[in-house]
Amino acid sequence: MDRATVDALLAGMIQSADHVSDLVLIEGKTPLVESHGRLQEFPIDTPGSALTSQIVEAMADYIIDGNERLLSMYAGSGSCDTSYEVPGIARFRVNIYRHNAGRALVMRKFPSSIPTLEGLALPGIFREILKERNGIILVTGATGSGKTTTLAAMLNQINQTEPIHIVTLEDPIEFIYPPATAAISQRELGRDFESFAQGLRVALRQAPKAILIGEIRDRETMEIAMTASETGHIVFSTLHTINAGQTINRILGFFSRDEEEQVRYRLADTVRYIVSQRLVASTSGKRLLATEVIGSSLRTRESIRYGESEGKTFHEIIEAGSTLGWHSFDQTLLKAYRENLVTEETALFYCTDRNRMRRDIDLLLKIKGDAEQNAGSGLKMTSSKSTDTATSVEKPRTTVIQPRLSKTPVATAPN
């Protein structure tokens, strides 16, 4: 298979739908395009429009292109990651993996332009996050929740405003930052360094003020990240966790039980913010970014050091810190529901505390129903005027408001 054939197929898939995020190529299936979180087929000229093993194998071989590191990774783990570009169309992060004795590919499309805080409509707290000069900032979420995009917007803001050296360690490089106020050195796993731990260790000798680690995957990388943050660097990275509590537990899981107390103290001193995010279905048919943010405070540090307890859960700490801009998923979803951006079902499905969300939605529906009733009832106004005959001085006019009852029923919340 040659480049013209591969590029023609990928270009056709990308241009077949709006807001394409992923391409899925599996033997025996029609090529699949993910748009707004849903897969749709892209028919090709084969029997049943299905991909044959020969086509998938040929595409995988072409993209790997004999790279020894990728071949070794695939042979050892059953999958490998690389990047690919269709000039003028799109760049992709490619995962090639073993599937039913054959191969399959999933290609994540990189956005064509570098995202901004404004373009992603990120809350104002993100600008506060970028004021930190040392410590660790973690962006967490499931695969495909937009962690890399959020980090790119944050890094782009620093690039535009801060005269500092930034070193990125990525797998693979997704966004190419143009020269701006900052100096950015972008390094790719497998091409420029062998492992995140090794790349991070070397990065400390490259005079950076900010370091981006594509993902913290093991104990060694986490250890060096904490060391970097303790020595005056600001470290940005991601973890595949869904909230603050799970993030701390995942990090502790990198270490032995004997080390837990020391690691808790180090995390309490170095973690500045944990941002968790989810992409949820919106009423527009697109996907909406829902975020949860917790920062460092006395209560946060105590919960990291000694663990969560009654009255000191991360969820409670987040909601108590709303004046600081911290917010929970439930607060984000309730606000989106109030603004008709998500449905009731979506808010209930993605929330943390379903009973509380149910109660809050019922209250909103009651308030809305009361407001509609009052608006539909109308008001009848009459005035009376009396005069004191002894003095012939006119008394102040008084207004009497008499409600005219409406037959419109009050809206009630669904069971």
Backbone torsions as a table, in degrees:
resi	resn	phi	psi	omega
1	MET	NA	134.1	-178.0
2	ASP	-102.5	173.4	-175.9
3	ARG	-63.3	-38.2	-178.0
4	ALA	-60.8	-40.6	-179.7
5	THR	-68.3	-46.4	179.7
6	VAL	-61.6	-48.2	-177.4
7	ASP	-64.6	-36.0	179.7
8	ALA	-65.2	-42.5	179.0
9	LEU	-64.5	-48.9	-177.6
10	LEU	-65.2	-39.6	178.5
11	ALA	-63.8	-42.4	178.2
12	GLY	-62.1	-40.5	179.2
13	MET	-65.7	-43.7	-179.5
14	ILE	-62.7	-39.0	-175.4
15	GLN	-85.6	0.6	-176.8
16	SER	-83.7	-11.3	-177.8
17	ALA	-153.2	165.5	177.3
18	ASP	-88.0	148.6	174.2
19	HIS	52.6	49.6	177.9
20	VAL	-72.1	131.9	178.8
21	SER	-110.5	-34.2	-175.3
22	ASP	-142.8	151.6	171.2
23	LEU	-118.8	133.1	-177.7
24	VAL	-120.6	122.8	-176.2
25	LEU	-124.3	105.2	-176.0
26	ILE	-128.8	134.1	178.7
27	GLU	-54.7	134.5	178.0
28	GLY	86.9	-7.3	178.3
29	LYS	-113.7	151.7	169.8
30	THR	-64.8	143.3	175.9
31	PRO	-52.6	137.9	-174.1
32	LEU	-116.6	139.7	178.8
33	VAL	-119.0	127.8	176.7
34	GLU	-95.5	121.0	179.6
35	SER	-129.9	124.5	-177.5
36	HIS	53.7	36.7	175.7
37	GLY	83.3	3.8	-179.2
38	ARG	-124.7	140.8	-179.9
39	LEU	-85.2	141.0	173.2
40	GLN	-139.1	151.5	-173.6
41	GLU	-81.1	150.4	174.0
42	PHE	-124.0	96.2	-175.2
43	PRO	-60.9	143.0	176.2
44	ILE	-129.7	170.8	-174.0
45	ASP	-86.9	67.6	173.9
46	THR	-137.6	165.2	177.7
47	PRO	-58.0	120.6	-178.9
48	GLY	71.0	11.7	-177.6
49	SER	60.4	18.7	-176.0
50	ALA	-89.8	148.2	174.9
51	LEU	-76.9	133.5	176.2
52	THR	-89.8	163.0	178.4
53	SER	-62.6	-33.0	-179.8
54	GLN	-65.0	-40.7	-179.5
55	ILE	-65.9	-47.4	-177.9
56	VAL	-64.1	-44.4	179.5
57	GLU	-61.4	-41.8	-178.5
58	ALA	-66.3	-39.8	178.1
59	MET	-65.5	-43.0	-179.8
60	ALA	-62.6	-44.9	-179.9
61	ASP	-62.7	-39.5	-178.5
62	TYR	-65.7	-43.3	-177.5
63	ILE	-70.7	-39.1	177.0
64	ILE	-66.4	-37.2	173.6
65	ASP	53.8	38.6	175.0
66	GLY	73.0	10.2	-178.9
67	ASN	-63.9	119.3	-174.5
68	GLU	-64.1	-38.0	179.9
69	ARG	-63.7	-43.2	-179.9
70	LEU	-67.5	-41.5	179.0
71	LEU	-63.9	-40.3	178.9
72	SER	-67.0	-41.6	178.5
73	MET	-63.1	-43.1	-179.6
74	TYR	-64.9	-42.4	-179.5
75	ALA	-65.8	-34.8	-176.1
76	GLY	-84.1	-37.1	-173.9
77	SER	-115.5	-10.4	-178.9
78	GLY	86.1	5.4	176.6
79	SER	-159.5	162.5	175.2
80	CYS	-151.7	155.2	-178.6
81	ASP	-117.7	139.4	175.7
82	THR	-154.1	-171.8	178.2
83	SER	-128.0	160.4	179.8
84	TYR	-152.1	147.2	-179.6
85	GLU	-131.0	133.0	168.3
86	VAL	-99.9	106.7	-173.1
87	PRO	-52.1	129.9	177.7
88	GLY	78.3	-4.8	-177.3
89	ILE	-114.9	-61.0	-176.6
90	ALA	-170.1	159.0	169.9
91	ARG	-111.8	150.4	-175.1
92	PHE	-133.3	148.5	162.0
93	ARG	-96.5	126.1	-172.0
94	VAL	-114.1	129.1	170.7
95	ASN	-113.4	118.6	177.5
96	ILE	-106.0	125.5	-174.4
97	TYR	-139.2	157.9	-179.7
98	ARG	-75.0	133.1	-176.9
99	HIS	-143.9	112.8	174.7
100	ASN	50.8	49.2	179.1
101	ALA	70.6	2.5	176.2
102	GLY	-122.7	-152.2	179.4
103	ARG	-127.0	158.0	174.0
104	ALA	-143.0	159.2	-178.9
105	LEU	-132.7	139.5	168.4
106	VAL	-125.0	126.9	-175.0
107	MET	-119.3	113.8	178.8
108	ARG	-87.8	122.5	-178.5
109	LYS	-79.7	128.8	174.0
110	PHE	-81.1	141.1	175.6
111	PRO	-57.6	147.7	-176.0
112	SER	-74.7	-20.6	179.2
113	SER	-129.4	155.9	-179.6
114	ILE	-71.5	127.0	-177.5
115	PRO	-71.0	158.3	177.4
116	THR	-123.0	162.1	177.1
117	LEU	-60.0	-40.4	-179.9
118	GLU	-69.3	-41.6	-178.1
119	GLY	-64.2	-32.2	178.2
120	LEU	-88.2	-3.9	-178.5
121	ALA	56.1	41.9	179.6
122	LEU	-73.9	144.3	-179.3
123	PRO	-59.5	159.5	-177.2
124	GLY	-61.0	-23.3	-179.8
125	ILE	-59.6	-23.5	-178.7
126	PHE	-66.8	-29.9	176.0
127	ARG	-70.7	-32.5	175.3
128	GLU	-68.3	-37.9	178.7
129	ILE	-58.0	-39.7	-176.2
130	LEU	-73.7	-5.0	176.3
131	LYS	-82.7	-11.2	179.1
132	GLU	-67.5	141.9	-178.4
133	ARG	-112.2	-11.4	175.1
134	ASN	-153.1	168.9	-178.2
135	GLY	103.8	-171.9	-177.0
136	ILE	-118.3	132.9	174.6
137	ILE	-119.7	119.8	-176.3
138	LEU	-111.1	133.4	172.9
139	VAL	-111.7	119.8	-172.7
140	THR	-122.3	162.5	179.3
141	GLY	157.4	171.0	178.9
142	ALA	-71.8	165.5	175.1
143	THR	-56.9	132.2	178.4
144	GLY	84.2	11.3	-179.7
145	SER	-90.9	2.4	174.8
146	GLY	91.5	21.5	-178.9
147	LYS	-60.3	-47.2	-177.7
148	THR	-63.7	-37.7	179.5
149	THR	-65.2	-42.7	178.3
150	THR	-63.2	-45.6	178.3
151	LEU	-61.6	-37.3	179.8
152	ALA	-63.7	-40.7	178.2
153	ALA	-63.8	-39.8	179.3
154	MET	-67.6	-44.0	179.5
155	LEU	-66.1	-37.3	178.0
156	ASN	-61.3	-39.8	178.2
157	GLN	-63.7	-42.6	177.1
158	ILE	-64.1	-42.4	179.7
159	ASN	-58.6	-36.2	-177.4
160	GLN	-80.1	-21.0	-169.5
161	THR	-123.1	-20.2	-172.3
162	GLU	-113.9	125.7	177.9
163	PRO	-82.9	71.0	-177.5
164	ILE	-133.0	167.9	175.0
165	HIS	-95.4	127.8	179.3
166	ILE	-116.4	131.9	174.9
167	VAL	-114.5	127.6	177.1
168	THR	-112.0	140.2	175.8
169	LEU	-120.0	108.3	-168.5
170	GLU	-127.4	158.9	-179.6
171	ASP	-144.3	89.6	-11.8
172	PRO	-89.1	-175.0	173.7
173	ILE	-65.9	126.5	-176.0
174	GLU	-104.3	-43.6	180.0
175	PHE	-117.5	135.1	176.5
176	ILE	-99.1	110.4	-176.5
177	TYR	-82.2	129.0	178.4
178	PRO	-74.1	157.5	177.5
179	PRO	-58.6	134.3	178.9
180	ALA	-147.6	-143.8	-178.3
181	THR	-66.8	-40.4	-179.9
182	ALA	-86.1	164.7	170.5
183	ALA	-107.0	123.6	-176.7
184	ILE	-117.0	125.0	172.5
185	SER	-105.4	113.5	-178.8
186	GLN	-103.2	124.7	-176.5
187	ARG	-124.0	141.5	-175.1
188	GLU	-112.6	134.9	178.4
189	LEU	-59.9	133.4	178.2
190	GLY	88.5	-25.8	178.2
191	ARG	-104.0	-43.5	-175.8
192	ASP	-111.0	-18.3	176.4
193	PHE	-155.5	158.0	-170.6
194	GLU	-86.8	-33.7	180.0
195	SER	-150.8	160.3	179.7
196	PHE	-60.8	-40.0	-179.9
197	ALA	-62.1	-45.5	-179.6
198	GLN	-66.7	-42.6	179.2
199	GLY	-64.1	-38.1	-179.7
200	LEU	-70.0	-38.5	178.5
201	ARG	-61.4	-42.9	179.3
202	VAL	-70.3	-35.8	-178.0
203	ALA	-58.9	-30.8	-179.6
204	LEU	-64.8	-17.2	178.5
205	ARG	-97.9	6.9	-177.6
206	GLN	-107.4	20.2	174.5
207	ALA	53.3	44.9	177.0
208	PRO	-86.7	155.7	168.5
209	LYS	-99.9	-29.8	178.7
210	ALA	-128.4	140.6	179.8
211	ILE	-129.5	131.4	174.0
212	LEU	-108.3	122.7	174.5
213	ILE	-108.4	121.3	-175.9
214	GLY	-52.8	-40.4	179.2
215	GLU	-162.8	137.6	173.3
216	ILE	-88.8	113.8	-171.8
217	ARG	-111.7	-16.4	-174.3
218	ASP	-152.2	174.4	-178.0
219	ARG	-59.6	-46.1	-174.6
220	GLU	-61.8	-43.9	179.4
221	THR	-63.2	-42.6	179.4
222	MET	-64.0	-40.8	179.6
223	GLU	-59.3	-47.0	-178.2
224	ILE	-70.7	-35.2	177.3
225	ALA	-61.5	-42.1	177.0
226	MET	-64.9	-40.9	178.7
227	THR	-62.1	-43.3	179.1
228	ALA	-61.2	-42.7	-179.2
229	SER	-68.6	-31.4	179.5
230	GLU	-74.3	-18.8	-178.3
231	THR	-104.1	22.5	170.5
232	GLY	97.4	11.3	177.8
233	HIS	-100.6	152.6	169.6
234	ILE	-100.6	125.1	-174.0
235	VAL	-115.6	125.0	176.1
236	PHE	-107.6	137.2	176.3
237	SER	-160.3	179.0	-179.0
238	THR	-127.2	157.1	172.4
239	LEU	-141.5	149.8	178.0
240	HIS	-88.5	69.7	176.6
241	THR	-132.1	164.8	-171.0
242	ILE	-108.4	-9.8	177.3
243	ASN	-160.3	178.1	-174.7
244	ALA	-64.0	-45.1	-178.5
245	GLY	-60.4	-44.9	179.6
246	GLN	-67.4	-31.7	178.6
247	THR	-63.9	-47.6	178.9
248	ILE	-62.0	-42.7	179.9
249	ASN	-64.6	-38.0	178.3
250	ARG	-63.3	-42.4	179.0
251	ILE	-64.4	-44.2	178.9
252	LEU	-61.1	-31.3	179.5
253	GLY	-65.9	-17.9	176.3
254	PHE	-71.6	-20.1	-171.6
255	PHE	-113.8	165.2	178.3
256	SER	-77.1	162.1	-179.5
257	ARG	-62.1	-32.9	-179.9
258	ASP	-65.8	-24.3	-178.1
259	GLU	-93.5	-6.3	-171.1
260	GLU	-56.5	-46.0	-176.6
261	GLU	-61.0	-45.0	-179.9
262	GLN	-64.6	-41.9	-179.6
263	VAL	-64.9	-39.4	177.3
264	ARG	-58.7	-43.7	-180.0
265	TYR	-65.6	-40.0	179.2
266	ARG	-66.8	-41.3	178.2
267	LEU	-64.4	-41.6	179.9
268	ALA	-59.0	-34.0	-178.2
269	ASP	-85.4	-20.1	-172.6
270	THR	-110.9	-30.0	-178.1
271	VAL	-71.5	122.1	179.9
272	ARG	-97.5	-46.8	178.8
273	TYR	-144.8	146.5	167.9
274	ILE	-122.7	118.9	178.0
275	VAL	-107.6	123.5	175.0
276	SER	-113.8	146.5	-178.0
277	GLN	-146.8	154.8	177.9
278	ARG	-140.7	146.3	172.1
279	LEU	-99.1	122.3	-176.6
280	VAL	-119.9	156.7	179.0
281	ALA	-69.1	134.5	178.3
282	SER	-107.6	166.8	-179.3
283	THR	-68.8	-15.4	179.5
284	SER	-83.1	-6.3	-177.1
285	GLY	93.2	-10.4	177.0
286	LYS	-94.1	-169.2	178.0
287	ARG	-111.9	143.5	-176.8
288	LEU	-112.1	136.7	178.7
289	LEU	-84.1	118.6	175.5
290	ALA	-106.8	129.5	-176.0
291	THR	-121.3	157.4	171.9
292	GLU	-133.5	133.0	-176.1
293	VAL	-132.4	130.5	172.1
294	ILE	-129.6	137.4	179.1
295	GLY	-111.0	-172.5	-178.2
296	SER	-91.9	127.6	175.7
297	SER	-147.7	175.3	178.6
298	LEU	-58.5	-44.0	-179.5
299	ARG	-66.5	-39.7	178.8
300	THR	-62.4	-46.8	-178.0
301	ARG	-64.2	-37.7	178.1
302	GLU	-65.3	-39.3	180.0
303	SER	-68.9	-32.7	176.1
304	ILE	-70.8	-42.3	-177.1
305	ARG	-68.0	-44.0	-171.5
306	TYR	-111.0	-3.3	-178.6
307	GLY	91.2	161.1	179.0
308	GLU	-70.8	148.5	176.9
309	SER	-148.0	176.2	-178.8
310	GLU	-59.6	126.9	-178.9
311	GLY	83.0	-5.6	-179.3
312	LYS	-132.3	38.4	174.8
313	THR	-81.6	155.6	179.3
314	PHE	-61.5	-36.1	179.8
315	HIS	-61.1	-44.1	179.5
316	GLU	-67.3	-38.7	179.4
317	ILE	-64.5	-41.0	179.7
318	ILE	-61.1	-50.2	-175.6
319	GLU	-69.0	-28.9	176.1
320	ALA	-72.2	-21.0	-179.2
321	GLY	-96.6	22.9	-177.9
322	SER	-62.2	-27.9	178.4
323	THR	-67.5	-19.8	178.3
324	LEU	-90.5	-1.5	-176.8
325	GLY	95.3	-4.1	175.4
326	TRP	-68.6	149.2	179.5
327	HIS	-156.3	151.3	179.7
328	SER	-96.0	167.5	173.8
329	PHE	-57.9	-40.6	-177.2
330	ASP	-63.0	-40.5	178.2
331	GLN	-66.5	-40.0	178.3
332	THR	-63.5	-45.2	-177.9
333	LEU	-68.3	-38.7	179.5
334	LEU	-65.3	-40.8	176.7
335	LYS	-62.5	-43.1	178.8
336	ALA	-64.4	-38.3	178.1
337	TYR	-66.0	-41.8	179.3
338	ARG	-60.8	-33.3	-179.0
339	GLU	-92.7	10.9	178.1
340	ASN	61.2	31.0	178.2
341	LEU	-90.5	-24.3	176.6
342	VAL	-134.6	158.7	179.0
343	THR	-84.1	167.2	176.3
344	GLU	-59.5	-41.9	-179.2
345	GLU	-61.7	-42.1	179.4
346	THR	-64.4	-44.3	179.3
347	ALA	-60.1	-42.3	-179.0
348	LEU	-71.2	-34.3	-176.9
349	PHE	-70.6	-39.3	-173.6
350	TYR	-97.2	-4.4	-176.3
351	CYS	-74.0	168.6	178.7
352	THR	-90.7	-45.3	-178.7
353	ASP	-113.0	95.3	-173.2
354	ARG	-66.0	-38.7	-179.9
355	ASN	-63.5	-42.2	179.6
356	ARG	-68.8	-39.6	178.2
357	MET	-63.0	-40.0	177.5
358	ARG	-59.4	-44.0	179.9
359	ARG	-65.4	-42.6	-179.4
360	ASP	-66.0	-38.6	177.8
361	ILE	-66.9	-41.7	177.4
362	ASP	-58.9	-40.3	179.2
363	LEU	-65.3	-41.8	177.6
364	LEU	-62.2	-41.6	179.3
365	LEU	-64.8	-38.3	179.0
366	LYS	-65.8	-45.4	178.6
367	ILE	-61.2	-43.1	178.8
368	LYS	-63.4	-41.2	178.9
369	GLY	-64.8	-42.4	178.3
370	ASP	-62.3	-41.8	-179.6
371	ALA	-64.1	-40.8	179.5
372	GLU	-66.9	-36.4	179.0
373	GLN	-65.7	-44.9	-179.4
374	ASN	-65.2	-37.7	179.1
375	ALA	-67.3	-33.3	-178.2
376	GLY	-85.1	-16.6	-175.3
377	SER	-76.3	-33.0	-177.4
378	GLY	77.1	166.0	178.8
379	LEU	-130.5	136.0	178.5
380	LYS	-108.7	123.2	-175.1
381	MET	-114.1	133.4	174.7
382	THR	-130.5	158.9	179.3
383	SER	-131.4	149.1	176.5
384	SER	-126.8	150.5	-176.6
385	LYS	-139.2	125.8	178.6
386	SER	-128.8	155.9	-176.4
387	THR	-126.4	136.0	175.7
388	ASP	-78.3	108.1	-173.7
389	THR	-68.1	-24.5	-178.6
390	ALA	-71.4	-33.3	-175.7
391	THR	-113.3	-13.2	-176.7
392	SER	59.0	26.3	176.7
393	VAL	-97.9	127.4	-178.0
394	GLU	-72.5	128.8	177.5
395	LYS	-75.4	156.4	179.0
396	PRO	-57.7	144.6	177.2
397	ARG	-70.7	138.6	176.9
398	THR	-117.9	145.5	-179.8
399	THR	-112.4	130.2	178.6
400	VAL	-109.4	126.6	179.6
401	ILE	-103.1	120.7	179.8
402	GLN	-117.0	111.8	-179.4
403	PRO	-69.9	138.5	173.4
404	ARG	-100.0	114.7	-174.5
405	LEU	-63.3	140.3	177.9
406	SER	-106.0	151.9	176.9
407	LYS	-85.3	-3.8	-179.8
408	THR	-68.7	123.5	-176.9
409	PRO	-72.9	154.2	175.4
410	VAL	-72.1	135.1	178.7
411	ALA	-68.0	134.3	179.1
412	THR	-112.8	148.5	-179.5
413	ALA	-72.4	142.4	177.0
414	PRO	-65.0	153.2	178.4
415	ASN	-68.7	NA	NA
